[in-house]
Amino acid sequence: MDDAPQRPRILIADESRSTRAAIIERIRENYDFREEVNAEGAWQALVIDHSIQLLICPLSMSMPLLDSDALLPRVRSSRLARLRQMPVLMIADDDKDSQPARERARVLGASDFIGSGIAASELLTRIDSLLQLAKAQNELRDNPERDSLHPDTGLPTRQRLEVQAAQAISYALRHDAPVSILVMGFDRFDALREEHGDDLAKQLHQRFATMLGNKVRQEDSLCHYSGNDLAVVSPGTPYPACESFANRLREAFAVANIAVRGQRLNLSVSVGVANTPVDQLSSAASLLGLAAERLMAAQRAGGNRVVACGAKPAKEVPTPRLSHAIDLIKAGHESAVIPHLGKLGKEILPFLELLERELKLGLPLAEIRKRTLDREH
């Protein structure tokens, strides 16, 4: 008996034998397929063949009985949810791959739209993205109870996160735009829960979610990833900006004033960042998984870190910005600043020299400079 998993099946509807052959040549190593030469045959196949998971058809089909302009509305208005939500990839001749053509395809109900000269790798990427999105949406439709909110924070759970990520990636592929994903969590959270109890852990979780909710954009999606880890899907955000946001978030929590019975808690968070196109991944599951792996790497390296695209967790916590170092001192976290006094002192020397020159303070700057450089080395 063959126990190999069944491959997704794609329906290719086009009156041109050469067009069908060209598509089949590009997908046959990854997908099963079925061919139809006219739109009426395509409709009958969609109704009867439940194994079909995606439809590929041209923007305009001069087919007898039923053309593509009527096929898509018929699919989208079907009483069968399976057909209404089926991903449809429309293909236009290269000379018709224009904004008006794309808009027409959208109005007809196409999930994505490409030119006929698309490379095989790009075609497979688009198909995989559409199938991933459809799978996430179908699971949510078939199991609506899984779309409940997390009891501690009221944020959407993992299932909704996967749908949001798949939608963002699908849109990004169509518009050649980036998507960034952050997965973040407290460092040593289990030890904190064991020492202070579940009630405190729940309060910290709520505060973490509230802080994030106040910092993310309206177009971002904030959800639970797993356990006590949260995730943000940020469409349109390029990699450098997302990594900078992750570091600002890490710094903000390091100086947050959170105390238990009058005793300040020494808290830190770590963040894993993944991005398309930098990480060259096109599925929501793989991008989320990569960000989660980077979060775990940051925590294994000691926490209070951001691990992003192509980066390995640093052995030491990076030197804080001067403004952040001052915030840490004000928050009572001098110990986090002391290892970086050499570099920070060198950075502030020009300011001290200006003070000495303008205010005649009598500072022994030569000695300060020497000791600062000694400390840095």
N, C-alpha and C positions, 0 to 999 in steps of 0.2 A: 504493500500500500504506500502511495506517495503522500508523505506528511508535509510536503513543502507548502508554505502559505500561498493562498491564491492571490495572484497579482490583480491589481485594479484593472477593470475593463473600460476601454474608451470607445465611444461610437464616433466614427469619422463619416460625416455626411457631406458628400461633394460629388457633383456630376462629372468632374474631371478625374479620369483615371490617373493621370500623371500627378495631380495634386494629392490624391489619396496615397499614391505610392511614395511620394516624397515625405509625407507625414509619417507613414508607417515605418519607413526606413529609419527615421529619427527616434521613434519611440519603442520599436519592437523588442529591444533588449530589456526594457523596464516594465512594459505594460502589455496586457492582452488587448485585442482590438476587434472591432466589428465594423464593416463597411456598409454604407447605403448610398445609392446613386441619386435619390431624390428625397425631398422633404417629407412626403407622405410615408415613404418607407422608413425614414428616420423616426417619425412619430410612432408608427406601429412598433418599431423595435424598442423605443423607450418605454412604451406601455407594457410590452410583453416580457422583455428581458430585464429582470431585476438585478442582474450582475453589472449592468452599465452604471458607472459612477461619474462619467464626465462626457460632455458632448463637444465635439469640434466641428464647426461648420463655417462656411464663408459668409462674409457680410451680406452678399447678395447672391442668391441662388436662382438662376433662371430655369427652375425645375418645373416639370408638369405637376398638376394637381395641387401642389401646395408649396409656395416659395418660403425662403427663410424669414422674410419679413413677417409672415404669418406663423411660422413654426415657433419662434421664440415666445411671442405673446401666448400662444396656445400652451406651451410648456409652463410658462409662469402663472397662468390662470388655471392650471390643472387642479382637479380635486384631490389629486395624489400629492401629499407633502413631499414624497420622494422626488417627484418631478419638479415641483415648484422651487425646491431648494437645490436642485442639481446644478453644479457649476457648468457654465457654457463658455467656451473659448472661441471667439470669432476671429477669423483670419481674413485680411484684406490683401489685395495686390499691393505690392510695395508703393506703387505710384498713387494709391488711394489711402495710404497710412497717414492720414492728416487729422487735424483736430475736428473738423466737421464729421469725418468718418467715425472717429472715436466717440463723439457725442451721439451719433446715430446708433452706434452699437450699444451704448449705455442705455439709451431710451428704449431700445428693443428688449433689453433685459440681459445683455451679455455680462458675464462676470469679469472677463478680461478680453483684451483686443490686441492683436499683434499683426505685423506684416508677414507676408508669405516667405520672405527671405530670411526669417529669423534663424539663428544658429541652433544646432541640435541641443547644445548645453543650456541655452536660454529657454528653449521650448520645454525641456524637461524640468527646469526650475519653475517655470510658470505653472506647469501641470501639477507638480508636487505641492506647490503653495496652495493652489485651488483645492486639491484633494484634502490637504491638512485642514484647511478652513472648513470645508464641508463636513469632515469627520467630527471636528469639535462642535459645530453647530448641531449636527444630528444627535450627538451624545447629550447635548444640553436639552434638545427637544424631547428626546426619549426618556430622559431622567431629570425632569424639572426640579425635583427636590434637591439635586446636587448643586443647583444654582443658588442655594441659600446663603445668607450672610453669616460671617463668622460671629459666634456669640460674644466674644470678648471685645471686638472692635467695631462690628457692624460693617466691615469691608467685604467686598465680594470674595468668594473662595476660588480655589485653584481652577475649577472648570471655567468660570467666567474669565479668568486671567488668560487661559489658553485660547479662548475665542478672541479676546481683545488682541492678543499677540498675533494670531493668525490673520486677523483682519488688517492689522497695521502692516504686516509683512506683505500681504497680497497687494495692498494699495501702494506700498513702497516699490514693489517690483514693476507695477504698471507705470509709475511716474518717476522712476529712477531717483528715488529719495531714500534717505537713511532711516533706520529704526534702531533705537538703543533700548536695551533692557538692563535694569539693575535688580539684583537680588541682594537683600541686606538683612542683617540680624545682629542681635547683641552678642558680644563676646562673653564666653563663660556663663551663659544664661542658666544652664542647669545648676551650676554651683550657687548662683544667686538665688534661684528658686529654693534650693535645699536649705540655704542659710536663713532666708527671710520669709519663706512660705509662699503658697500659691496665690494668695490675695495680692501680695506685693508684685509678684510676677505679672499678674493680670493687669494691675494698674500701670506698670511700666510698658506693657504691650500696648495699652490704650494710649498712653502718652506718646509713644513712638509713632503710632498710626496717626495721631492728631498732628504731630510735628510734621510728618511727611505730607499729610493732606494740605497743610498750609503752605508747603513749599513747591509742590508739583503744579504744573500748568493745567488749565482746564481740559486741554486735549489729551493729557496723559491719563493713564489708567493705573490706579493704585489698588492692589489686591493682595491676598495672602498667597504665598507660594507653598510652604509646608511648615508644619510645626509653628515656631515663632518667627519664621522668616517672612518678610514682606517683599513684594516685587513691584516695580514701576515699568510700564511699557510706555516709551516716549517716542511717538512717531515724528519724523522730520528732524530729530535731534542728531547732529553729527557726533562722531566719536569723541573728539576733544572736549566738546561742551558737556557731554554726558559724564566724562571722567572728572571734569572740574566740579560739576554739581555733586558728584559722589563725595569728593573730598570736602566740599563745603558742608555737606550733611554730616560727615564724620567729625569735622571740627566743631560744628554746632552742638552736637551731642556731648562732646568731650567737656564743654564748659557749661552744660545745662546744670542748673541748681536743683538736684534731686536728693532729698534727705529722708532718712527713716529714723524716727525717734531722736531727731536732732543730729543724727550722724550722716554726713554727706556720703553718698554712694559713689564709688569710683567706677563709672560706667564708660564703656566704649562700644562702638559698632564697627563692623567691617562690611565692605561692599564688593560684590563681584559685578563686573560690567561686561556686556557683550554687545556687539554692534554688527548690523549688516549695512553696507557691504564689506566692512573691514575683516570680519571673521569668515566671510564667504560661506555663510549658512543661510538657507532659505526657508527652513521650517521652524515653526514656533517652538516645538518641543526641543529641537536641538539647540536653538538659541537660548531658551530658558535654562536648559540643562547645563550649557556652557557657563552661563552667568552664575549658576548655583555651584558649579565646580570651583569657580574662581573665588566665590565667597568662602568655601571650605578651605581653600588654599591660604587665603588671607588669615583665617582664624587659626589654622595650624601653625602659621608663621608667628603667632603671638597676638594677633588681633590689632584693632585700631589701624587698619590698613585698607587700601583700595587695590584690588587686582583687576587690571583692565586688559584690553586687547593686546596680545603678544607680550604681556609683561609677566615676569615671575615675581612672587612675593618677596619684597625686600627683607633682608635679614634684620634690618633696624627700621624703626619708625622714621619716616622722612622728617627732616627739619621743618618745624611749623613756620608759617609766615610770621613776620614780626608782630602784626596786629593780633594774630591768633595766640602767639606766645604771651602777649600781655593779657589777653582774655583768660588764658589758663592760669596765670599768676593771680589774677583777681578772683578766680573761682577756687583758689586754694590748691591748685594742681602744680605747685612749683616743681615737684619731682619729674613731671613730664617735660619741663623746660631745661632742667639742669644738664642733661646729656648734650644739649645743643648750644650751650652758652658760647662756645668758641665761635661758631658760625654766626650766631645772632649778634654777638658782641662786635664782630668785624663789620657786620652790616650797619650797626648803629654808630660806629666810630665817626663818620662824617658829621652826624648830628651833634655829637659831643664836641667835636672841633669847632663847629659853628657856635655852640653855647659858650665855649671858652673864649672865642674871639669877640663875640658881641657883648657878653655879660661879664667878662673878666672874672671868672669864677675861681681861677687859680687851680684848675684841675691838673694833676700830674699826668698829662695825656701820653707822654712818652712811655711811662711805666704801664699805663692802662693798655696802650697799643701792644707793648711787648708781651704782657701777660695774656692778652686776648689771643694773639697769634700763637703763643705757646699752648694755650688751651685748645685751639683748633687743631694743632698738629698732634 
